[in-house]
């Protein structure tokens, strides 16, 4: 089995784009050499390239030759290239990408084009850059007032293109990250719009999405499904502007908005706008979607795997990895949810759960189901044996009270390890450490009498699902193996239909 957290050999990846061509999926990602020292004064300084890989299942990737690299000194993409969108039309592949030039006045981001007949050999278009920010609508340079990362001061932000075709007219539309001059400098993040008849010559237009809420919007994508148009984008408050989300436990993440009036909007935020949540620091970011031959859509992006707080240091040098895909579920009202993709189970084998060890036998019973009861504190029950990379799930049925959930990678005492808890009083699903009163991450949850909790623990990656909906994707390095189990806190709860799948070794 290949590793399910993917990165190209000898490279650090960045934002990725995946497209489907027939029965194959092609991944393109900005990348820099693993040997690059990351010196911020020198910046990327022409080292970035666009990598390319292919897969038939979105899990196992085979590297292909590098697609394009930075241009020569003086070109619009001499300093750096990043975030691209690839569009197959006619008998050609069209790559739209961001170029950054620091050699001229200011720091200008603009959109370039490269084309290919086979997806392997690429040529940059002689008319590059094919699209620049139109200063009638878009900010020419970030002012000092809105500069919260010094590297951004004075930079023209116009990047991260994504192309869509209108099947009725045959025209193409492009969204681009920009900053709306008409808004306050702290909340100018918007999506610029441009149109074309031939994918080379583009006509700029005013923004199609400018909510006056975000300092910056990043890595956007646009697609149509069932007569609705969707935009997906990432934002976080690191640029300086805090923003309130529809989830009180989240302050960043991958968001979406919906239009029922065509690609130019207006776009409205749904009642739960967060596709993948981020508490304090983005873990799963730059998310986009790709279609499958059967009409389904899957979510992908990068996973930030650095440690934070009291966590141990990673055992590898990579900063970002590509995790397995998740399915997108569309409701009748058009709302999206990221849900469990059962194909990951093909990399596992089902194993029986060992006997339970009762930490307080008087608080546990086994009749039709394992039942724990503790109304003034917490009580644990753990299975024997040690588990590392697993999918562990059980249905939690509350009889009374507040909190119950699953335990993973715990020691024999139950003092160290992970806990995944459904909290009915606070209305949230938590991921945290055993013995700690503070959670690492949490997601708003509609309290219910029962919920199926599922955890995909693979290396440092932790995915938490409630009734198959992805609630949390976190990273934790320190706890590498340990016991599975149940916990009950200020509650009485039953645990039904437990299931353990163990990942086969790569």
Backbone torsions as a table, in degrees:
resi	resn	phi	psi	omega
1	UNK	NA	134.8	176.4
2	UNK	-78.4	162.0	-179.6
3	UNK	-67.8	134.9	-177.1
4	UNK	-85.4	-5.0	170.5
5	UNK	-109.3	103.5	-165.6
6	UNK	-100.1	145.6	167.6
7	UNK	-153.4	148.3	177.5
8	UNK	-66.6	151.6	179.7
9	UNK	-65.9	131.4	172.8
10	UNK	71.8	17.9	179.4
11	UNK	-137.0	148.2	165.7
12	UNK	-93.6	130.3	-179.0
13	UNK	-93.1	167.6	171.7
14	UNK	-131.6	-139.6	-179.3
15	UNK	-63.1	142.7	-175.9
16	UNK	-123.1	154.1	173.1
17	UNK	-129.8	131.5	176.4
18	UNK	-120.3	131.3	174.6
19	UNK	-125.2	155.8	175.2
20	UNK	-104.3	130.1	175.7
21	UNK	-125.1	103.2	-174.0
22	UNK	65.6	-123.3	179.6
23	UNK	-98.5	8.3	-179.0
24	UNK	-111.5	149.3	172.5
25	UNK	-109.9	132.9	179.7
26	UNK	-115.4	126.0	-179.5
27	UNK	-106.7	128.7	174.3
28	UNK	-120.1	134.6	-177.9
29	UNK	-142.8	142.1	169.0
30	UNK	-67.6	142.5	-177.2
31	UNK	-152.1	155.0	175.4
32	UNK	-133.7	151.7	-176.5
33	UNK	-59.1	141.7	177.7
34	UNK	-62.3	-23.3	179.3
35	UNK	-79.5	-10.6	-179.3
36	UNK	-63.9	134.2	-172.5
37	UNK	-83.3	-7.1	177.0
38	UNK	72.2	19.4	179.5
39	UNK	-58.5	115.8	-174.5
40	UNK	-71.1	-25.3	177.3
41	UNK	-69.3	-38.8	178.1
42	UNK	-81.7	-21.5	-179.7
43	UNK	62.8	-152.8	179.8
44	UNK	-79.1	-29.2	168.5
45	UNK	43.2	48.3	173.4
46	UNK	81.1	8.7	-175.3
47	UNK	-89.2	-15.9	-174.0
48	UNK	-75.4	147.2	173.7
49	UNK	-133.9	172.8	171.9
50	UNK	-106.9	113.4	178.5
51	UNK	-84.6	165.5	-174.2
52	UNK	-144.5	135.5	176.1
53	UNK	-144.5	161.2	-176.6
54	UNK	-132.4	148.5	-179.9
55	UNK	-150.5	156.3	173.7
56	UNK	-106.1	-6.9	-175.4
57	UNK	-137.4	1.6	-179.1
58	UNK	71.8	5.1	178.5
59	UNK	-110.2	-43.2	-175.1
60	UNK	-111.6	123.7	-173.7
61	UNK	-116.2	142.0	176.0
62	UNK	-117.0	124.1	-178.2
63	UNK	-68.9	142.3	174.6
64	UNK	-118.9	172.9	-179.7
65	UNK	-59.9	151.2	175.2
66	UNK	-56.7	138.8	-176.7
67	UNK	-82.2	-59.7	-179.5
68	UNK	-141.7	165.1	178.2
69	UNK	-132.3	174.5	176.8
70	UNK	-60.9	153.2	-179.7
71	UNK	-81.3	175.7	179.7
72	UNK	-71.1	162.7	178.3
73	UNK	-51.6	136.0	-179.7
74	UNK	94.3	-13.1	179.1
75	UNK	-83.8	164.4	-175.9
76	UNK	-67.1	-18.8	-179.0
77	UNK	-119.5	31.1	-175.6
78	UNK	-71.3	-38.6	-174.7
79	UNK	-80.8	-44.8	-177.9
80	UNK	-159.7	153.3	169.7
81	UNK	-128.2	143.3	179.8
82	UNK	-162.3	173.4	-175.1
83	UNK	25.3	107.1	-175.4
84	UNK	-118.8	162.3	171.5
85	UNK	-131.1	134.1	-178.5
86	UNK	-114.3	133.7	-172.9
87	UNK	-134.2	123.7	178.8
88	UNK	-97.9	123.3	-179.5
89	UNK	-147.0	135.3	-176.9
90	UNK	65.2	-132.2	179.2
91	UNK	-107.7	26.2	-176.3
92	UNK	-135.9	156.5	171.7
93	UNK	-103.2	133.4	-177.3
94	UNK	-119.0	119.2	178.1
95	UNK	-109.4	118.0	174.8
96	UNK	-102.9	128.1	-173.4
97	UNK	-142.1	165.0	179.4
98	UNK	-93.2	134.1	172.6
99	UNK	-117.5	144.1	177.7
100	UNK	-126.0	127.0	177.9
101	UNK	-116.3	125.4	176.6
102	UNK	-110.9	5.6	-176.6
103	UNK	-83.4	-26.6	-178.6
104	UNK	-94.1	-165.7	178.2
105	UNK	-67.4	131.4	-179.3
106	UNK	69.7	-168.3	176.7
107	UNK	-125.5	106.4	-170.6
108	UNK	-103.2	123.5	169.2
109	UNK	-97.6	138.9	178.5
110	UNK	-152.9	172.5	-171.5
111	UNK	-105.5	128.5	177.5
112	UNK	-111.1	170.0	-178.7
113	UNK	-134.7	135.1	169.3
114	UNK	-130.0	146.8	-177.9
115	UNK	-128.0	159.5	-179.2
116	UNK	-151.9	149.3	174.7
117	UNK	-90.5	-22.7	-174.3
118	UNK	-128.2	0.7	-177.9
119	UNK	80.9	-2.9	-177.6
120	UNK	-109.4	-50.2	-178.7
121	UNK	-99.4	120.6	-173.3
122	UNK	-117.7	147.3	174.4
123	UNK	-130.3	133.1	175.8
124	UNK	-74.4	144.9	-177.2
125	UNK	-74.3	138.4	-178.2
126	UNK	-66.0	-18.2	-178.8
127	UNK	-87.4	4.6	-177.4
128	UNK	-58.2	144.8	-5.0
129	UNK	-76.7	142.4	-175.9
130	UNK	-84.4	-12.8	179.5
131	UNK	-152.2	130.4	174.2
132	UNK	-121.3	163.3	177.8
133	UNK	-65.3	133.5	174.9
134	UNK	-87.7	114.6	-172.1
135	UNK	-73.7	-1.0	171.0
136	UNK	-66.2	-29.7	-175.8
137	UNK	-121.5	-23.9	-168.2
138	UNK	-116.6	141.5	-175.9
139	UNK	-60.1	131.8	-178.9
140	UNK	-78.8	-23.4	-178.8
141	UNK	-164.4	140.7	179.4
142	UNK	-68.0	124.4	-178.6
143	UNK	-76.5	162.9	179.5
144	UNK	-57.4	-36.0	-178.3
145	UNK	-57.2	-33.6	-175.4
146	UNK	-109.7	20.0	-180.0
147	UNK	-98.2	113.3	-179.8
148	UNK	-115.8	-10.0	169.7
149	UNK	-126.8	117.9	-168.8
150	UNK	-55.6	-31.9	-179.1
151	UNK	-62.2	-19.5	-175.8
152	UNK	-89.7	-12.0	-174.7
153	UNK	-60.3	129.5	176.8
154	UNK	78.1	3.6	-177.4
155	UNK	-87.3	138.8	172.4
156	UNK	-86.7	118.2	-177.4
157	UNK	-94.9	114.6	179.5
158	UNK	-158.1	92.0	-167.0
159	UNK	-153.0	-179.9	171.8
160	UNK	59.9	62.7	-177.5
161	UNK	-74.0	155.9	171.0
162	UNK	-149.4	133.8	-171.8
163	UNK	-112.2	142.2	175.4
164	UNK	-135.8	149.3	178.9
165	UNK	-113.6	135.6	175.5
166	UNK	-85.7	111.3	-176.3
167	UNK	-66.4	-21.0	-179.3
168	UNK	-76.4	-42.5	-176.3
169	UNK	-101.7	-19.8	-175.4
170	UNK	80.4	-2.3	-180.0
171	UNK	-79.8	158.2	-179.9
172	UNK	-109.3	144.7	174.2
173	UNK	-123.1	148.9	179.3
174	UNK	-131.9	130.2	169.1
175	UNK	-100.0	145.7	-177.8
176	UNK	-141.8	138.7	174.0
177	UNK	-65.0	130.7	178.7
178	UNK	-151.6	-174.3	177.7
179	UNK	-130.7	125.3	-172.3
180	UNK	-80.0	116.0	-177.8
181	UNK	-61.3	-25.3	-174.0
182	UNK	-78.7	-9.1	-176.5
183	UNK	-102.8	167.1	175.9
184	UNK	-59.4	142.9	-176.3
185	UNK	-55.2	-27.7	-178.5
186	UNK	-78.8	-14.0	-175.6
187	UNK	-135.4	45.0	-177.6
188	UNK	-91.4	-1.4	-178.2
189	UNK	-56.4	127.1	-176.4
190	UNK	-151.8	174.3	172.8
191	UNK	-114.3	113.4	175.7
192	UNK	-72.6	162.1	-177.1
193	UNK	-133.8	140.0	175.3
194	UNK	-144.8	154.5	-179.0
195	UNK	-130.1	156.6	-177.6
196	UNK	-154.0	152.7	173.2
197	UNK	-100.1	-15.6	-172.7
198	UNK	-134.4	4.7	179.7
199	UNK	71.9	2.1	178.8
200	UNK	-113.6	-46.7	-178.7
201	UNK	-100.0	122.1	-172.4
202	UNK	-120.5	138.4	177.8
203	UNK	-104.9	118.1	-179.2
204	UNK	-76.1	152.9	179.2
205	UNK	-139.7	170.3	174.2
206	UNK	-62.7	164.9	-177.6
207	UNK	-64.8	148.2	176.0
208	UNK	-96.4	-12.5	179.1
209	UNK	-147.0	113.7	-178.5
210	UNK	-149.0	79.7	-170.7
211	UNK	-77.0	-6.1	-177.6
212	UNK	63.3	38.4	-172.0
213	UNK	-131.6	-31.0	-174.6
214	UNK	-113.9	140.3	170.5
215	UNK	-62.7	-43.4	-177.4
216	UNK	-147.3	142.0	169.6
217	UNK	-110.6	139.0	-177.9
218	UNK	-129.4	162.9	171.6
219	UNK	42.4	54.4	-176.9
220	UNK	-80.1	158.1	170.1
221	UNK	-142.3	160.4	-178.4
222	UNK	-140.2	136.8	176.3
223	UNK	-153.4	164.6	179.9
224	UNK	-116.0	140.9	174.9
225	UNK	-154.2	126.7	175.6
226	UNK	60.6	33.5	179.6
227	UNK	83.6	-1.9	177.1
228	UNK	-110.3	148.1	172.7
229	UNK	-106.4	139.4	-177.6
230	UNK	-121.4	138.7	167.0
231	UNK	-116.6	136.4	178.2
232	UNK	-121.3	134.9	-176.8
233	UNK	-154.8	164.2	179.4
234	UNK	-113.3	145.3	170.7
235	UNK	-153.2	156.9	177.4
236	UNK	-158.2	160.3	-173.8
237	UNK	-84.1	11.5	-179.4
238	UNK	-63.6	-24.3	176.6
239	UNK	-73.4	-14.5	175.0
240	UNK	125.4	-22.7	-175.0
241	UNK	-96.2	108.2	174.0
242	UNK	-68.5	148.3	175.9
243	UNK	-142.6	148.0	179.4
244	UNK	-88.8	139.1	178.5
245	UNK	-113.5	175.7	177.3
246	UNK	-76.4	-1.1	176.4
247	UNK	-122.2	114.4	-174.8
248	UNK	-65.8	-15.0	-179.1
249	UNK	-91.7	-2.4	-174.4
250	UNK	-121.5	137.6	178.6
251	UNK	-125.8	13.9	177.8
252	UNK	-166.3	179.3	175.5
253	UNK	140.5	-164.5	177.8
254	UNK	-106.3	118.1	-173.0
255	UNK	-107.3	169.8	171.4
256	UNK	-147.7	160.3	175.8
257	UNK	-142.1	159.5	-169.9
258	UNK	-129.9	140.4	173.4
259	UNK	-121.8	135.7	172.9
260	UNK	-105.4	10.0	-175.2
261	UNK	-120.7	20.1	179.4
262	UNK	105.1	177.4	-173.0
263	UNK	-66.6	-23.3	-178.3
264	UNK	-90.3	4.1	173.8
265	UNK	88.3	-165.1	10.5
266	UNK	-73.4	151.5	179.2
267	UNK	-103.2	138.8	179.9
268	UNK	-121.1	144.2	176.0
269	UNK	-78.4	133.3	175.7
270	UNK	-73.8	174.4	-177.8
271	UNK	-65.5	-28.4	172.6
272	UNK	-126.6	96.9	-168.6
273	UNK	-86.3	-8.9	-172.9
274	UNK	-94.0	119.7	174.5
275	UNK	-79.2	-52.4	177.4
276	UNK	-127.9	123.7	-170.8
277	UNK	-85.1	163.2	178.0
278	UNK	-148.4	112.0	178.2
279	UNK	-96.8	108.1	178.3
280	UNK	74.1	-41.8	179.9
281	UNK	-141.6	132.9	179.4
282	UNK	-67.1	126.0	174.6
283	UNK	-102.3	-57.4	177.3
284	UNK	-98.9	112.5	-173.1
285	UNK	-135.3	178.0	-179.8
286	UNK	52.0	41.7	-174.2
287	UNK	-76.2	140.0	173.6
288	UNK	-139.4	178.0	-180.0
289	UNK	-125.8	155.9	177.1
290	UNK	-136.9	144.1	-178.4
291	UNK	-88.8	151.5	175.7
292	UNK	-105.0	162.9	-179.8
293	UNK	-57.6	-28.0	-178.5
294	UNK	-88.1	7.2	177.4
295	UNK	94.7	-10.3	177.1
296	UNK	-70.8	162.1	174.1
297	UNK	-124.0	147.3	-178.8
298	UNK	-126.3	145.0	179.3
299	UNK	-96.3	140.4	175.9
300	UNK	-144.5	169.9	178.0
301	UNK	173.5	-161.5	174.8
302	UNK	-107.3	159.8	176.1
303	UNK	-117.5	121.0	178.2
304	UNK	-81.0	120.1	-169.1
305	UNK	-111.9	12.9	174.9
306	UNK	-68.9	158.2	179.8
307	UNK	-90.8	161.3	176.1
308	UNK	-148.5	160.6	179.1
309	UNK	62.5	-132.3	-176.7
310	UNK	-88.7	9.8	-176.1
311	UNK	-71.3	155.5	176.3
312	UNK	-74.0	160.2	177.9
313	UNK	-73.0	148.0	177.3
314	UNK	-61.1	153.8	177.5
315	UNK	-90.3	10.1	176.8
316	UNK	-140.9	170.9	-175.0
317	UNK	-98.4	-1.4	-175.2
318	UNK	-74.9	142.6	179.4
319	UNK	-95.3	-36.5	-178.8
320	UNK	-129.4	142.7	176.0
321	UNK	-134.8	159.0	177.2
322	UNK	-98.6	114.2	179.4
323	UNK	-84.1	173.7	177.8
324	UNK	-63.0	158.5	-178.3
325	UNK	-75.3	159.1	171.6
326	UNK	-124.8	148.3	-179.7
327	UNK	-77.4	147.8	172.3
328	UNK	-99.8	129.6	176.4
329	UNK	-107.0	129.3	179.6
330	UNK	-106.5	126.7	177.0
331	UNK	-83.4	168.4	179.0
332	UNK	-62.7	-26.7	179.4
333	UNK	-87.4	4.0	178.4
334	UNK	91.3	-5.9	-179.1
335	UNK	-73.5	149.4	-178.5
336	UNK	-108.3	147.4	169.6
337	UNK	-137.1	145.5	173.7
338	UNK	-90.8	125.3	-174.3
339	UNK	-128.3	167.4	-178.5
340	UNK	-61.0	137.6	177.0
341	UNK	-110.7	107.4	-170.7
342	UNK	-66.6	-11.6	-178.9
343	UNK	-65.5	-19.9	177.5
344	UNK	-61.9	-22.3	-179.3
345	UNK	-69.0	-15.5	177.2
346	UNK	-68.2	-13.1	177.7
347	UNK	-96.5	8.7	-175.6
348	UNK	-123.3	170.4	169.1
349	UNK	-130.6	138.1	178.1
350	UNK	-73.1	135.7	179.0
351	UNK	-132.5	146.7	178.6
352	UNK	-71.0	145.5	176.2
353	UNK	-76.7	136.6	177.4
354	UNK	-72.0	172.6	179.6
355	UNK	-62.1	151.7	177.1
356	UNK	-82.2	145.8	171.8
357	UNK	-110.3	124.8	-176.2
358	UNK	-89.6	121.7	176.6
359	UNK	-74.5	-31.3	174.1
360	UNK	-137.0	86.1	-172.2
361	UNK	-55.0	-31.7	-177.6
362	UNK	-68.5	-14.1	-178.6
363	UNK	-99.4	2.3	-177.6
364	UNK	-127.6	149.8	176.4
365	UNK	-146.3	158.6	177.5
366	UNK	-129.2	107.3	173.7
367	UNK	-118.5	-104.7	173.6
368	UNK	-74.6	-25.1	180.0
369	UNK	-152.5	161.1	174.7
370	UNK	-67.4	129.0	-177.1
371	UNK	-128.6	131.2	175.6
372	UNK	-118.5	147.1	-176.8
373	UNK	-144.9	122.5	174.3
374	UNK	-159.1	111.3	-174.9
375	UNK	-94.5	-13.0	-177.4
376	UNK	-114.5	-3.6	179.8
377	UNK	-162.0	-143.9	179.8
378	UNK	-129.6	155.3	176.1
379	UNK	-141.1	147.3	-173.6
380	UNK	-123.6	152.6	168.7
381	UNK	-138.2	127.3	-177.1
382	UNK	-122.9	147.6	176.2
383	UNK	-81.7	150.2	175.5
384	UNK	-70.2	164.4	178.4
385	UNK	87.7	170.2	-178.2
386	UNK	-118.6	133.2	178.0
387	UNK	-127.5	144.9	-177.2
388	UNK	-117.2	-77.2	-177.0
389	UNK	-100.7	105.5	-171.5
390	UNK	-144.6	164.9	162.7
391	UNK	-115.4	117.4	-175.7
392	UNK	-123.9	128.9	-177.4
393	UNK	-143.9	157.5	173.9
394	UNK	-164.3	151.6	174.4
395	UNK	-89.3	125.1	179.9
396	UNK	-100.1	119.8	179.7
397	UNK	-113.0	114.1	179.5
398	UNK	-80.0	126.8	171.5
399	UNK	-91.9	-37.3	176.2
400	UNK	-159.8	158.0	167.5
401	UNK	93.5	-160.7	-159.6
402	UNK	-108.5	-54.1	-163.9
403	UNK	-132.9	138.0	173.6
404	UNK	-160.0	157.1	-179.2
405	UNK	179.8	-159.6	-174.0
406	UNK	-110.0	155.8	176.8
407	UNK	-120.3	139.6	175.9
408	UNK	-138.9	149.8	174.4
409	UNK	52.2	43.1	-179.2
410	UNK	-92.9	153.8	172.9
411	UNK	-83.4	177.9	-174.9
412	UNK	-64.8	-28.1	-177.7
413	UNK	-82.3	-16.9	-175.6
414	UNK	77.3	12.5	179.7
415	UNK	-89.8	-22.6	-179.3
416	UNK	-127.0	146.3	179.8
417	UNK	140.9	-168.6	-179.0
418	UNK	-106.2	151.7	171.0
419	UNK	-133.6	140.5	174.0
420	UNK	-121.4	116.0	-167.3
421	UNK	-124.9	136.6	167.0
422	UNK	-95.3	118.8	-177.3
423	UNK	-109.3	108.8	-176.4
424	UNK	-78.8	-27.0	178.9
425	UNK	-70.0	-46.1	-176.7
426	UNK	-88.0	-13.2	-179.4
427	UNK	67.2	55.4	-178.3
428	UNK	-153.9	157.6	168.0
429	UNK	-105.0	130.7	-175.6
430	UNK	-117.0	149.2	163.9
431	UNK	-122.2	128.8	-179.5
432	UNK	-161.7	-165.9	-177.6
433	UNK	-105.3	139.9	175.2
434	UNK	-57.7	136.3	178.4
435	UNK	85.9	-4.7	179.7
436	UNK	-105.0	139.5	177.4
437	UNK	-85.2	-8.8	-179.6
438	UNK	-104.7	133.9	176.1
439	UNK	-84.5	156.6	172.9
440	UNK	-82.0	-38.7	-179.9
441	UNK	-152.3	154.3	178.5
442	UNK	-152.3	155.4	179.2
443	UNK	-137.4	139.2	178.6
444	UNK	-58.9	140.0	-177.1
445	UNK	-144.4	136.3	176.4
446	UNK	-76.2	111.9	-175.6
447	UNK	-55.6	141.1	-177.9
448	UNK	-144.2	164.3	178.9
449	UNK	-73.3	-22.4	178.1
450	UNK	-149.1	152.8	179.9
451	UNK	-156.2	139.5	172.1
452	UNK	-90.6	119.2	175.5
453	UNK	-98.7	136.1	179.5
454	UNK	-137.4	135.4	179.5
455	UNK	-126.3	127.6	172.6
456	UNK	-103.6	107.0	-179.1
457	UNK	-110.0	110.0	-178.1
458	UNK	-135.2	112.9	-173.2
459	UNK	52.9	-126.1	-179.2
460	UNK	-87.8	-4.3	-176.8
461	UNK	-85.7	133.8	-179.3
462	UNK	-129.7	112.9	175.5
463	UNK	-107.8	130.4	-179.0
464	UNK	-117.1	126.6	-179.5
465	UNK	-120.6	143.8	171.6
466	UNK	-123.2	116.4	-175.1
467	UNK	51.4	42.6	176.1
468	UNK	73.3	1.5	175.1
469	UNK	-90.2	133.0	177.1
470	UNK	-68.8	119.1	179.5
471	UNK	-102.0	-41.6	-172.9
472	UNK	-143.4	138.2	167.2
473	UNK	-128.2	111.8	-175.5
474	UNK	-124.9	176.3	179.7
475	UNK	-132.9	134.8	178.3
476	UNK	-149.7	124.9	-174.4
477	UNK	-100.7	-31.4	-168.0
478	UNK	-65.3	-46.3	-177.8
479	UNK	-89.0	110.9	-173.4
480	UNK	-104.8	-22.2	179.8
481	UNK	-158.2	163.0	178.9
482	UNK	160.3	-167.0	-174.5
483	UNK	-86.5	153.7	169.5
484	UNK	-97.6	162.2	178.1
485	UNK	177.4	-167.7	-179.0
486	UNK	-125.7	155.2	171.7
487	UNK	-139.5	149.0	175.5
488	UNK	-132.9	134.6	-178.0
489	UNK	-139.7	119.9	-177.3
490	UNK	50.2	46.9	-175.2
491	UNK	-163.1	168.9	165.1
492	UNK	-125.0	125.3	-173.8
493	UNK	-146.7	150.3	175.4
494	UNK	-106.2	151.6	178.5
495	UNK	-121.9	116.4	-172.9
496	UNK	-119.9	154.2	174.1
497	UNK	51.1	49.0	177.3
498	UNK	-65.0	147.2	-177.8
499	UNK	-144.9	134.6	179.3
500	UNK	-127.4	123.2	173.3
501	UNK	-118.6	131.3	-178.4
502	UNK	-108.5	127.8	177.8
503	UNK	-66.5	134.7	173.8
504	UNK	-70.3	152.1	-179.2
505	UNK	-68.3	141.7	177.0
506	UNK	-59.3	NA	NA
